[in-house]
Amino acid sequence: MAIYPSIEKLLYYGREHLMLDDLDYIYVRNLILDALKLNEYVQYEIDTESIDILTCPDEVLVPIVDYAVSQKITTEQDRDAFGDMIMNLITKRPSEVTDFFLMNHRKYQIKAFEWLYDYSFKSDYIKGRYVLQNKHWEAKATKGKIEININSQVSENDTKKSKYPECGLCKENEGFIGARILRTIPVTLSDEEWFWQYSPQNYFYQSGALISAEHHPMHLNAAALHKMLEFCDFAPSFFVGYNTLSNPSHEHFIGGAKVLPMFKAPVEKTYKCAPTPYIEISGLDWYGNVLSFSYTNKEHLSNFVIDVINKWLGYNEGKLNAIDNGVAVVARRSQDQKYTLDVIFRNRNTISKEGTNVVGEHFGLLEACGFFVLPSRLKGQMEKIEKYLTKESRFNSGKVDEALTNIVPTVEKLIKETGSKVTLAEANLNFRDEIGRICEGIIQSSRVFAKDEDFQKFLDTLDIK
């Protein structure tokens, strides 16, 4: 039967790429046979060289899933879920992954995370076939290159309906339906149990979340800032951050090994606080009002910065209402290895709604730092708009494609600006430029203080000059 060589290839892939132990080989093979409703097996010789160079399991997994669909063992709609179930059989158990990670982490912190990230691709937890469908580019911008990611797995209508686990971030998701091949790494922060997991959407290099092992609401205080900085010791190449305006029901921080656009922003001005002259304070040349605080002591830095944040959260002045104030805060290690907390001062009423029909309404931590994660529908919309711009299709505002009903003004604007027929490459650039313009307009509007003197008026309340 043609399926047997495919099973042999998958098992070999598990041994070479996922550390499947030889002692488990027959046991796992029988589990796969059972999943495929087979009660016999014929061994085949296989080409191992092509499998040795694989970075994700598509080549060996797809034939297995195709067979299951053809035999009505699963359905076309449940392909990914069935594939996850099969991959879970050849993937190391959570305890084994953790043991291997921590063994490496003791000597090589960065390499341990790189190994886990690579393993996440090879186990199909991060699905390379979807990652390849993402669109990513640097937009033309005035204060630095805003990055835009149209993510093929990000939907605007994702809702969790089950009561177990309580939410999509809970530790109980590990091994549950939809996360069978999720593997997390435990981390102790201030004597509390936390864990790190990579994001299956793979927004950027090693993107993921640092999550409390207990399901409880987020609360930003000095202890939370201290835990963020502690994690920077555990993962020195990572940043982690939190946006207070998002108000999650499960305490967590997002992060990864990415240098976000804001991190590259030059220092515009330096400040000092008389009572704490040892803490370095820098104002960044960025779209929003940002202060960067650096020091060698985590506790002192956390206590100082939370005072700044709390003062802002209670600040009323002119049209500013404290109830609408918030911050996006990021913890990272600076180039001189000092602990750094970046604070972006925010107010929900200053964020422009222009263009939200195009890019969606979410404006969180990543977007405030210049990295826009946009919904998957934009990819399809882009392809349709490109046909209008190249004149492959004719645009009729009275009979608009259903997929474009919410962005008709954008379509009309692009058609008007491009005028005559353009090439596909030019149409693609025009669309990207328009998305970049909209994103830049949104992030520019998030600046709370248009005038430096108004920002300084607030800083005076903290004796920061």
Residue pairs with C-beta under 8 A, 6 or more apart in sequence:
1 38
1 42
2 67
3 36
3 38
3 63
3 64
3 67
4 41
4 42
4 43
4 44
5 44
5 46
6 60
6 63
6 64
6 67
7 29
7 32
7 33
7 36
7 41
7 64
8 43
8 44
8 46
9 46
9 51
9 59
9 60
9 63
10 32
10 57
10 60
10 61
10 64
10 86
10 90
11 20
11 25
11 28
11 29
11 32
11 90
12 46
12 48
12 51
12 60
13 51
13 54
13 57
13 60
13 90
14 20
14 28
14 90
14 91
15 22
15 25
16 48
16 51
16 52
17 54
17 57
17 122
18 90
18 91
18 92
18 119
18 122
18 123
19 92
19 96
19 100
20 28
20 90
20 92
28 89
28 90
29 41
31 89
32 64
32 86
32 89
33 39
33 41
35 68
35 73
35 85
35 86
35 89
36 64
36 67
36 68
36 71
36 73
37 71
37 73
50 59
51 59
51 60
54 60
54 122
55 118
55 121
55 122
55 128
56 121
56 122
56 124
56 127
56 128
56 129
57 87
57 122
57 123
57 124
58 128
58 129
61 83
61 86
61 87
61 124
64 83
64 86
65 74
65 79
65 82
65 83
65 86
67 73
68 74
68 82
69 75
69 76
69 79
73 82
74 81
74 82
80 127
81 177
81 178
83 124
84 124
84 178
84 180
84 181
85 180
87 123
87 124
87 180
87 181
88 175
88 180
88 181
91 123
91 181
91 183
92 100
92 183
94 174
94 175
94 183
94 184
97 116
97 119
97 183
97 185
98 183
98 184
98 185
98 186
100 115
101 112
101 115
101 116
101 185
102 112
102 185
104 111
104 112
104 115
105 112
105 113
105 234
109 234
109 235
109 236
109 237
110 236
110 237
110 257
113 206
113 235
113 237
113 238
113 257
114 206
116 183
116 185
116 198
117 126
117 198
117 205
117 206
119 183
120 126
120 183
120 198
121 128
123 181
123 183
124 181
125 181
125 182
125 183
125 198
125 200
126 198
126 199
126 200
126 202
127 200
130 152
130 153
131 152
131 202
133 152
133 379
134 149
134 150
134 151
134 152
134 202
135 148
135 149
135 150
135 378
135 379
135 382
136 147
136 148
136 149
136 150
137 147
137 148
137 432
138 145
138 146
138 147
138 148
139 145
139 146
139 147
139 148
139 432
139 433
139 435
139 436
139 437
139 439
139 440
140 433
140 436
141 370
141 436
141 440
142 440
143 265
143 285
143 286
143 287
144 261
144 262
144 264
144 265
144 286
144 370
145 261
145 370
146 261
146 370
146 371
146 372
146 436
146 439
146 440
146 443
147 204
147 260
147 261
147 370
147 371
147 372
148 372
148 374
148 432
148 435
148 436
148 439
149 203
149 204
149 371
149 372
149 373
149 374
150 374
150 375
150 376
150 378
150 379
150 382
151 201
151 203
151 373
151 374
151 375
151 376
152 376
152 379
153 200
153 201
153 376
154 201
154 373
154 374
154 375
154 376
155 375
155 376
156 360
156 375
156 377
160 167
160 168
164 172
164 176
165 171
165 172
165 173
165 176
166 172
166 215
166 250
167 215
167 249
167 250
169 209
169 211
169 215
169 248
169 250
169 252
170 215
170 250
171 184
171 195
171 211
171 213
173 179
173 182
174 182
174 183
174 184
175 182
182 197
182 200
183 197
184 195
184 196
184 197
184 211
185 195
185 196
185 197
186 193
186 194
186 195
186 213
187 194
187 195
187 196
187 210
187 231
187 234
188 194
189 227
189 230
189 231
190 223
190 226
190 227
190 230
192 212
192 213
192 214
192 227
193 212
193 213
193 214
194 210
194 211
194 212
194 213
194 227
194 231
195 210
195 211
195 213
196 208
196 209
196 210
196 211
196 231
196 235
197 208
197 209
197 211
198 206
198 207
198 208
199 207
199 208
199 209
199 256
201 207
203 256
203 366
203 371
203 373
204 256
204 258
204 371
205 256
205 257
205 258
206 238
206 256
206 257
206 258
207 254
207 255
207 256
207 258
208 254
208 255
208 256
209 252
209 253
209 254
209 255
210 228
210 231
210 240
210 252
210 253
210 254
210 255
211 250
211 251
211 252
212 250
212 251
212 252
214 251
215 249
215 250
216 250
216 251
217 247
217 248
217 249
217 250
217 251
218 224
218 242
218 247
218 248
218 249
218 250
218 251
218 252
219 251
220 242
220 244
220 306
220 309
220 327
220 329
221 306
222 302
222 303
222 306
223 302
224 242
224 251
225 301
225 302
225 305
225 306
225 329
225 331
225 341
226 298
226 299
226 302
228 240
228 241
228 242
228 253
228 329
228 331
228 341
229 298
229 301
229 302
229 331
229 339
229 341
230 298
231 238
231 240
231 253
231 255
231 331
232 238
232 239
232 240
232 331
232 332
232 333
232 339
235 255
235 257
236 333
236 337
237 257
238 255
238 256
238 257
238 332
239 255
239 256
239 258
239 260
239 263
239 330
239 331
239 332
240 253
240 254
240 255
240 330
240 331
240 332
241 253
241 254
241 255
241 328
241 329
241 330
241 331
241 342
241 365
241 369
242 253
242 254
242 328
242 329
242 365
243 326
243 327
243 328
243 329
243 346
243 364
243 365
243 368
244 313
244 326
244 327
244 328
244 329
244 346
245 326
245 328
245 346
245 348
245 364
246 364
246 365
253 331
254 365
254 366
258 371
260 330
260 366
260 369
260 370
260 371
261 369
261 370
261 371
262 284
262 286
262 290
262 342
262 344
262 368
262 369
262 370
263 332
263 342
263 369
265 284
265 285
265 286
265 290
266 284
266 285
267 282
267 283
267 284
267 285
267 292
268 282
268 283
268 284
268 285
269 282
269 283
270 280
270 281
270 282
270 283
271 281
271 282
271 283
271 291
271 459
271 464
271 465
272 281
272 464
272 465
273 279
273 281
273 304
273 462
273 463
273 464
273 465
274 463
274 465
275 463
276 300
276 304
278 295
278 300
279 293
279 294
279 295
279 300
279 301
279 304
280 292
280 293
280 294
280 295
280 338
281 291
281 292
281 293
281 464
282 291
282 292
282 294
283 290
283 291
283 292
284 290
284 291
284 292
284 342
286 344
286 370
287 370
287 440
287 443
287 444
287 446
287 447
288 344
288 345
288 346
288 368
288 443
288 446
288 447
288 448
289 344
289 345
289 447
289 448
289 449
289 455
290 342
290 343
290 344
290 345
291 308
291 342
291 343
291 345
292 340
292 341
292 342
292 343
293 301
293 304
293 305
293 308
293 340
293 341
293 342
293 343
294 301
294 334
294 338
294 339
294 340
294 341
295 301
295 304
295 338
295 339
296 338
296 339
297 339
298 339
301 339
301 341
302 341
305 329
305 341
305 343
307 462
308 343
308 462
308 464
309 327
309 329
309 343
311 458
311 461
311 462
312 325
312 327
312 345
312 458
313 322
313 325
313 326
313 327
314 322
314 325
315 322
315 325
315 458
315 461
316 322
317 454
317 457
317 458
318 454
320 347
320 448
321 349
324 347
324 348
324 349
325 345
325 346
325 347
326 346
326 347
326 348
327 343
327 344
327 345
327 346
328 343
328 344
328 346
328 364
328 365
328 368
328 369
329 341
329 342
329 343
329 344
330 341
330 342
330 344
330 365
330 369
331 339
331 340
331 341
332 340
332 342
333 339
333 340
334 340
344 368
344 369
345 448
345 449
345 458
346 368
346 446
346 448
347 448
350 445
350 446
350 447
350 448
351 363
351 442
351 445
351 446
352 441
352 442
352 444
352 445
352 446
353 361
354 438
354 441
354 442
354 445
355 410
355 438
355 439
355 441
355 442
356 442
357 406
357 407
357 410
358 378
358 407
358 410
358 435
358 438
359 372
359 374
359 375
359 378
359 435
359 438
359 439
359 442
360 374
360 375
362 373
363 442
363 443
363 446
366 372
366 373
367 373
367 439
367 442
367 443
368 443
368 446
370 443
372 439
374 435
377 403
378 435
380 403
381 403
381 404
381 407
382 428
382 431
384 393
384 401
384 403
384 404
385 404
385 410
385 411
385 414
385 427
385 431
386 424
386 427
386 428
386 431
387 393
388 394
388 395
388 411
388 414
388 415
389 414
389 415
389 418
389 422
389 426
389 427
389 430
389 431
390 421
390 422
390 423
390 424
390 427
391 421
395 411
395 412
395 415
397 408
397 412
400 408
400 411
404 411
410 434
410 438
413 434
414 430
414 431
414 434
417 430
418 426
418 427
418 430
422 430
448 455
449 455
449 458
456 465
459 465
